[in-house]
Amino acid sequence: SKIGQSDEFIGTKGKVLSEILPDAQGRVKLQAPVLGSSEWNAQSETDATIAIGTNIEIVSIHGHFLIVKPISN
């Protein structure tokens, strides 16, 4: 189930602060605050590791963490 207000944040971009591992959440810093916070715990949309410094965007919001995917720019 989706939170209605979260849809507007899909696609928000950010950068990985601490590595996102397949079995552990990492941390990301967003270009614009989402629900009042610029830094979030995040996990990968796939089982891929996402390295520190990688540009990401939000795929969905799950309560207190984000699902993100790497982007190429």
Secondary structure by P-SEA (a helix, b strand, c coil): cccccccccccbbbbbcccccccbbbbbbbccccccccccbbbbcccccccccbbbbbccccccbbbbbbbcc
